[in-house]
């Protein structure tokens, strides 16, 4: 993952997607999260990808804090559960954790 920052705007992009993610249409540079950082809290839109719906990720709202040491962002949000690109009427809470690595 790669974090970009411009003012309060924040975005996470895939750098080296795993094979399972590539099968869902994710390539180098694909956007995962787009939002803002206001007073140490990220808020914005995350995307979930599926091999059954390549090229049409499901977008949903997430938010969460930046840790005090500025090395981890934890985002949570509710999204609809899909089955082969069809809504099921159920929802699930996703947690996304981004940890800073010096090995860039």
C-alpha positions in Angstrom: 0.0 0.0 0.0 1.0 3.6 -0.6 -0.4 6.6 1.3 -0.6 9.9 -0.5 -1.4 13.2 1.4 -2.2 16.6 0.1 -3.4 19.0 2.8 -6.1 17.1 4.7 -6.8 14.7 1.8 -5.6 11.1 2.2 -5.6 8.2 -0.2 -4.3 4.6 0.0 -3.3 2.8 -3.2 -2.3 -0.7 -3.9 1.5 -1.0 -4.7 2.0 -4.8 -5.0 -1.4 -6.5 -5.0 -1.4 -10.2 -4.2 -2.6 -12.7 -6.8 -6.0 -13.1 -5.3 -6.5 -9.3 -5.5 -5.2 -9.2 -9.1 -7.9 -11.8 -9.9 -10.5 -9.2 -8.6 -9.2 -6.6 -11.0 -6.7 -4.8 -8.7 -3.5 -3.6 -10.3 -0.6 -1.4 -9.2 -2.1 2.1 -8.4 -5.7 0.9 -7.8 -7.4 3.2 -5.2 -8.5 1.5 -1.9 -9.4 4.5 0.3 -10.0 8.1 -0.4 -10.9 10.6 2.3 -9.6 13.2 4.7 -7.6 13.5 8.0 -9.3 15.9 10.4 -7.7 16.2 13.8 -6.2 12.7 13.7 -9.3 10.9 12.3 -9.6 9.6 8.8 -13.0 9.6 7.2 -13.9 8.7 3.7 -14.7 6.0 1.1 -13.2 2.5 1.0 -13.6 0.0 -1.8 -14.0 -3.8 -1.6 -13.1 -5.9 -4.6 -14.4 -9.3 -5.8 -13.3 -11.8 -8.4 -17.0 -12.1 -9.3 -17.3 -8.4 -10.1 -13.9 -7.3 -11.4 -13.8 -3.6 -12.3 -16.9 -2.8 -10.1 -15.8 -2.5 -6.5 -18.3 -1.9 -3.8 -17.8 1.5 -2.1 -18.7 2.2 1.5 -18.0 4.8 4.3 -15.2 4.1 6.8 -13.6 6.2 9.5 -11.2 5.8 12.4 -8.2 7.2 14.3 -4.5 7.6 13.6 -2.5 6.1 16.4 -0.6 8.6 18.7 2.8 7.6 17.2 1.4 8.3 13.6 2.3 4.8 12.4 -1.1 3.1 12.2 -4.5 4.0 10.8 -7.5 1.8 11.8 -10.7 2.3 9.7 -14.0 0.7 10.3 -17.3 0.7 8.3 -20.4 -1.2 7.5 -20.9 -2.5 4.1 -23.5 -4.7 2.3 -22.6 -8.4 1.8 -22.6 -9.3 -1.8 -22.9 -12.7 -3.4 -21.7 -13.0 -7.0 -22.3 -9.2 -7.5 -25.8 -9.4 -6.0 -26.8 -7.8 -2.7 -27.9 -10.2 0.0 -29.6 -7.8 2.4 -27.1 -8.5 5.1 -24.3 -6.2 6.3 -20.9 -6.7 7.8 -18.4 -4.4 9.6 -15.0 -4.2 7.9 -11.8 -3.2 9.7 -8.9 -1.9 7.7 -5.6 -1.5 9.4 -2.7 0.4 7.7 0.7 0.2 9.4 3.6 2.4 8.3 6.6 0.5 7.1 10.1 2.1 6.5 10.7 -0.5 3.8 9.3 1.5 0.9 
